[in-house]
Amino acid sequence: MASALAFVAVLLAAAAAATSPAAVAATTLTIQNLCPHPVWPLVTPTSGQPISDNTARLDPNSLISLAFPPTPWSGRVAARTGCDAAASPPAGCETGASPPSTVAQLSVHGGGDVATYSVSLVDGFNVPVVVSPQAVGGGQCPALGCVVDLNCDCPLGQRFSDGAACRGPPEYFKGRCPQTRTTPGDVEPVPQSCRSPGELKVIFCPPTMLTAAAAAAASDMLIRTVVASS
């Protein structure tokens, strides 16, 4: 009888293990400011719990790291600029608190622990942004985004806040930053299937987009394109 009960217990434990959620890799959101001015990151969840109180100020060449929950999470990251430095939470921001603004769209811990990400200019542009996955578990994980200051040549009728942001049009954005999404149905012309990244790095005002080979010899201040073995 004892051996039969032990056998049943083993079967129940195996069944519980089979039906329990698969473990996911811990993933960190790192936000780095390489702009020559302060920014106030705005992290807004669209699915899942808030991961930031959105009060942090990032001075030039500084960064902040936030932990994603171990459950599915998606949201948006934008850079607020020209905020009242004495206010907490940030107030009176010149750009980024509302459109037009550049938006990094992130989603982690999807099926198969896949992360998806993009840089959207659908709502306009305020600062260059790139998303770069790090410490990936497999798949194709290209750096995506825009390193061009689109405010410089923004069409006159599309300029916002004395030239601190640009409303478009989409063809102006896409022609200069093809690795972004400029309309609701737009996608980047590169494959993406990124599994279990240890970090998603959102970089404001990145200096360049590098290949993996070039990045290996470059400063840590530069972003990388990572293609992991399957």
N, C-alpha and C positions, 0 to 999 in steps of 0.2 A: 504493500500500500504506500509506504514511504517513497519507494522508488517511482511509483506511478505519479504521486503528487509532485515529486521533483521534476519529472518529465513534463508534466503540465505547466509547471512554473517556467521552465525553460522555453516552452512554446509561447507562452504569454509574453515573456520578455522579448522574444524574437519578433513577435507580431507588433509589439509597441515600438520597437526600434524601427521596424519597416515603415510604420505609419507616421513616425515623428518627423518634423521638418528637417531637411538637410542643413548641416552646419554651413554658415556663410563666413567668408573672410571679413575681418574687421576692416573698415574703410574710413579713411580720414578725408575731410574737406580742408584743403589748405588754400587760403586766399592771400595772394602776394601783390603788393603795390609797387610797381616800378615806374609809376608816374612821377613827374617832378613836383607834385603837389599832394596834399593829403586827400584820402578818400575815406568814406564811411560805408563799408559793405552793407548791403541789404539782402538778407537771405530769407526768402519767403517760401514755405512749403506749400505744395499743391496736393500732396498726399503724404501723410505721416505727421509726426509731432515737430514743433519748432526746435531747431538746434542752435539758435543764436538769439540773444536779446537785442541784437542790431544796434548796440550802443558803441561798438569799438570804432576807434579812429586809427587808420593806418597811415603813418607818415611815409615819405619816400623810402624805398628799400626795406620795408618792414612787412611782416606777414602774421597771420593768425591761423591756428589749426582748430578745427571743430570735428567732433566725432559723429559720424552717421549712426543711427540706430541699427541694430542687427536685423531689423525687419524692413520690408520694402519702403522706400522713401523717394519722393520726387519733389523738385522745387526749382526755384529761380534765384540767381545771384546777380546783383547789379551793383554798380559803383555810384554812390552819391558824391557829388562834388560841390564845393563852395558852400558848405554848411556852416552854421553858426558854431564856432569852435567852443564857445562858452556854454552851449546848451547840451543837456543830457536828458532824454535822448536827442539825437541830432535834429535840428530844426532849421527852417529857412533855406534848405538846400537849393542850389542853383540848378542842378540836374540830377537825374537818377532816382529820385523819389517817385517820379511818375514819367510817362513817355514825354518826349523821345529819350530812350536810353538803350544801351547795349545790354543784352540779357544772356547769361549763361544758363542753359537749361540742363538739369542733371536728374538722373534716375539711377538708383542703386538697389542691389539685392532683388533684381527681377528673377524670372525663371532661369535656373541654371546659374544663379548668381551673376547674371549679366548686368553690366552698367551701360547706360546710354547717355549721351551728352551732345550738346551742340551750342553754337553761339548764334543767337537770333537778333536780326536787325529789323524784324517785322514791326517793332514798336519804335524804330529809329535808332540813333547812335549818339553816344556821348563820349566814350573812351574806347580805345582798342582793347579787346579781350581775347584771350586764348585759353582753352581748356586742354590740359595735358595730363593723361593718366600716368601713374608711376607704380612700380612694383606689381605689375599685372600678373594674373594667373594663367593667361592664355588668350588666344584669339588675336584679332587685329585692333589695335588701340592707337589710332593716329591722333596727333595734336590737331585740334580744329579751332578756327576762329579768324580773327582779323588783327593784323599788326599795323595797319595804315590809319593815320589820323584823318578820318573822313570829314572832319569839320573844316579842314583847310580849303577844299575846293567845293564845299557844299553849295548847291545852287542857291541863288539869292532868295528865292521865294520859300526855301525850305529851312533856312537858318532859324535857330531858336536860342533865346537867352543870350543875345549879343554874340552869336557864333560859338557858344559853348556846347551846342548839340545840333543835330541835323535830323530832319524828318524823312529824308529820302531824295529822290524816288528809288524804288527797288532796283531798277537797272543801274543806277549810279552806284549803289552799294555792291551789287553782285559783280559788276565789272571790275571793281577794285579789290573785293574780298570774296573770291569764289568759294572759300571754305566756310561760308556762313549760310544761314537761312534768311531769305529776304521777303518771302511771301508765305502764307500759311501752309501751302502744299510743297514747299521747296525742300530739297535735301542736298547734302554735300556730294560732290562727284568722287568720293573715295569710300571704300568699304569700311564698315565698323562692326565689330563683334567682340566686345571687350569683356573678358571674364575675370571676376574676382580681383579688381585693382585694389591695391593697398591704400592708394591715395588718388583723389582727383584734385588736381591743382588748377585753380582759376587765377590767371595772371592778368592784372590790369596794366596796360601800356607795355606789353612785352617788346623787347628789341628786335626779335626775329623769330622765325619758325625754322627749326633745325631738323635735319635727318638724324637718325639714331647714331650713325657713324660720326658725324660732325659733332654731335653733342657730347660724345664720349671724351673728347679732348677740350671741351669748352667749360666755361665757368658754370657753377651751379645756379647762377643768376639767370641763365638762359633756359628756355624750355626745350623739351625733347619730344620727338615723335617715336613711339615705342611700338614695335611689332613683335609680339611674343610668339614663340613656337607653340603650335597647337598641342 
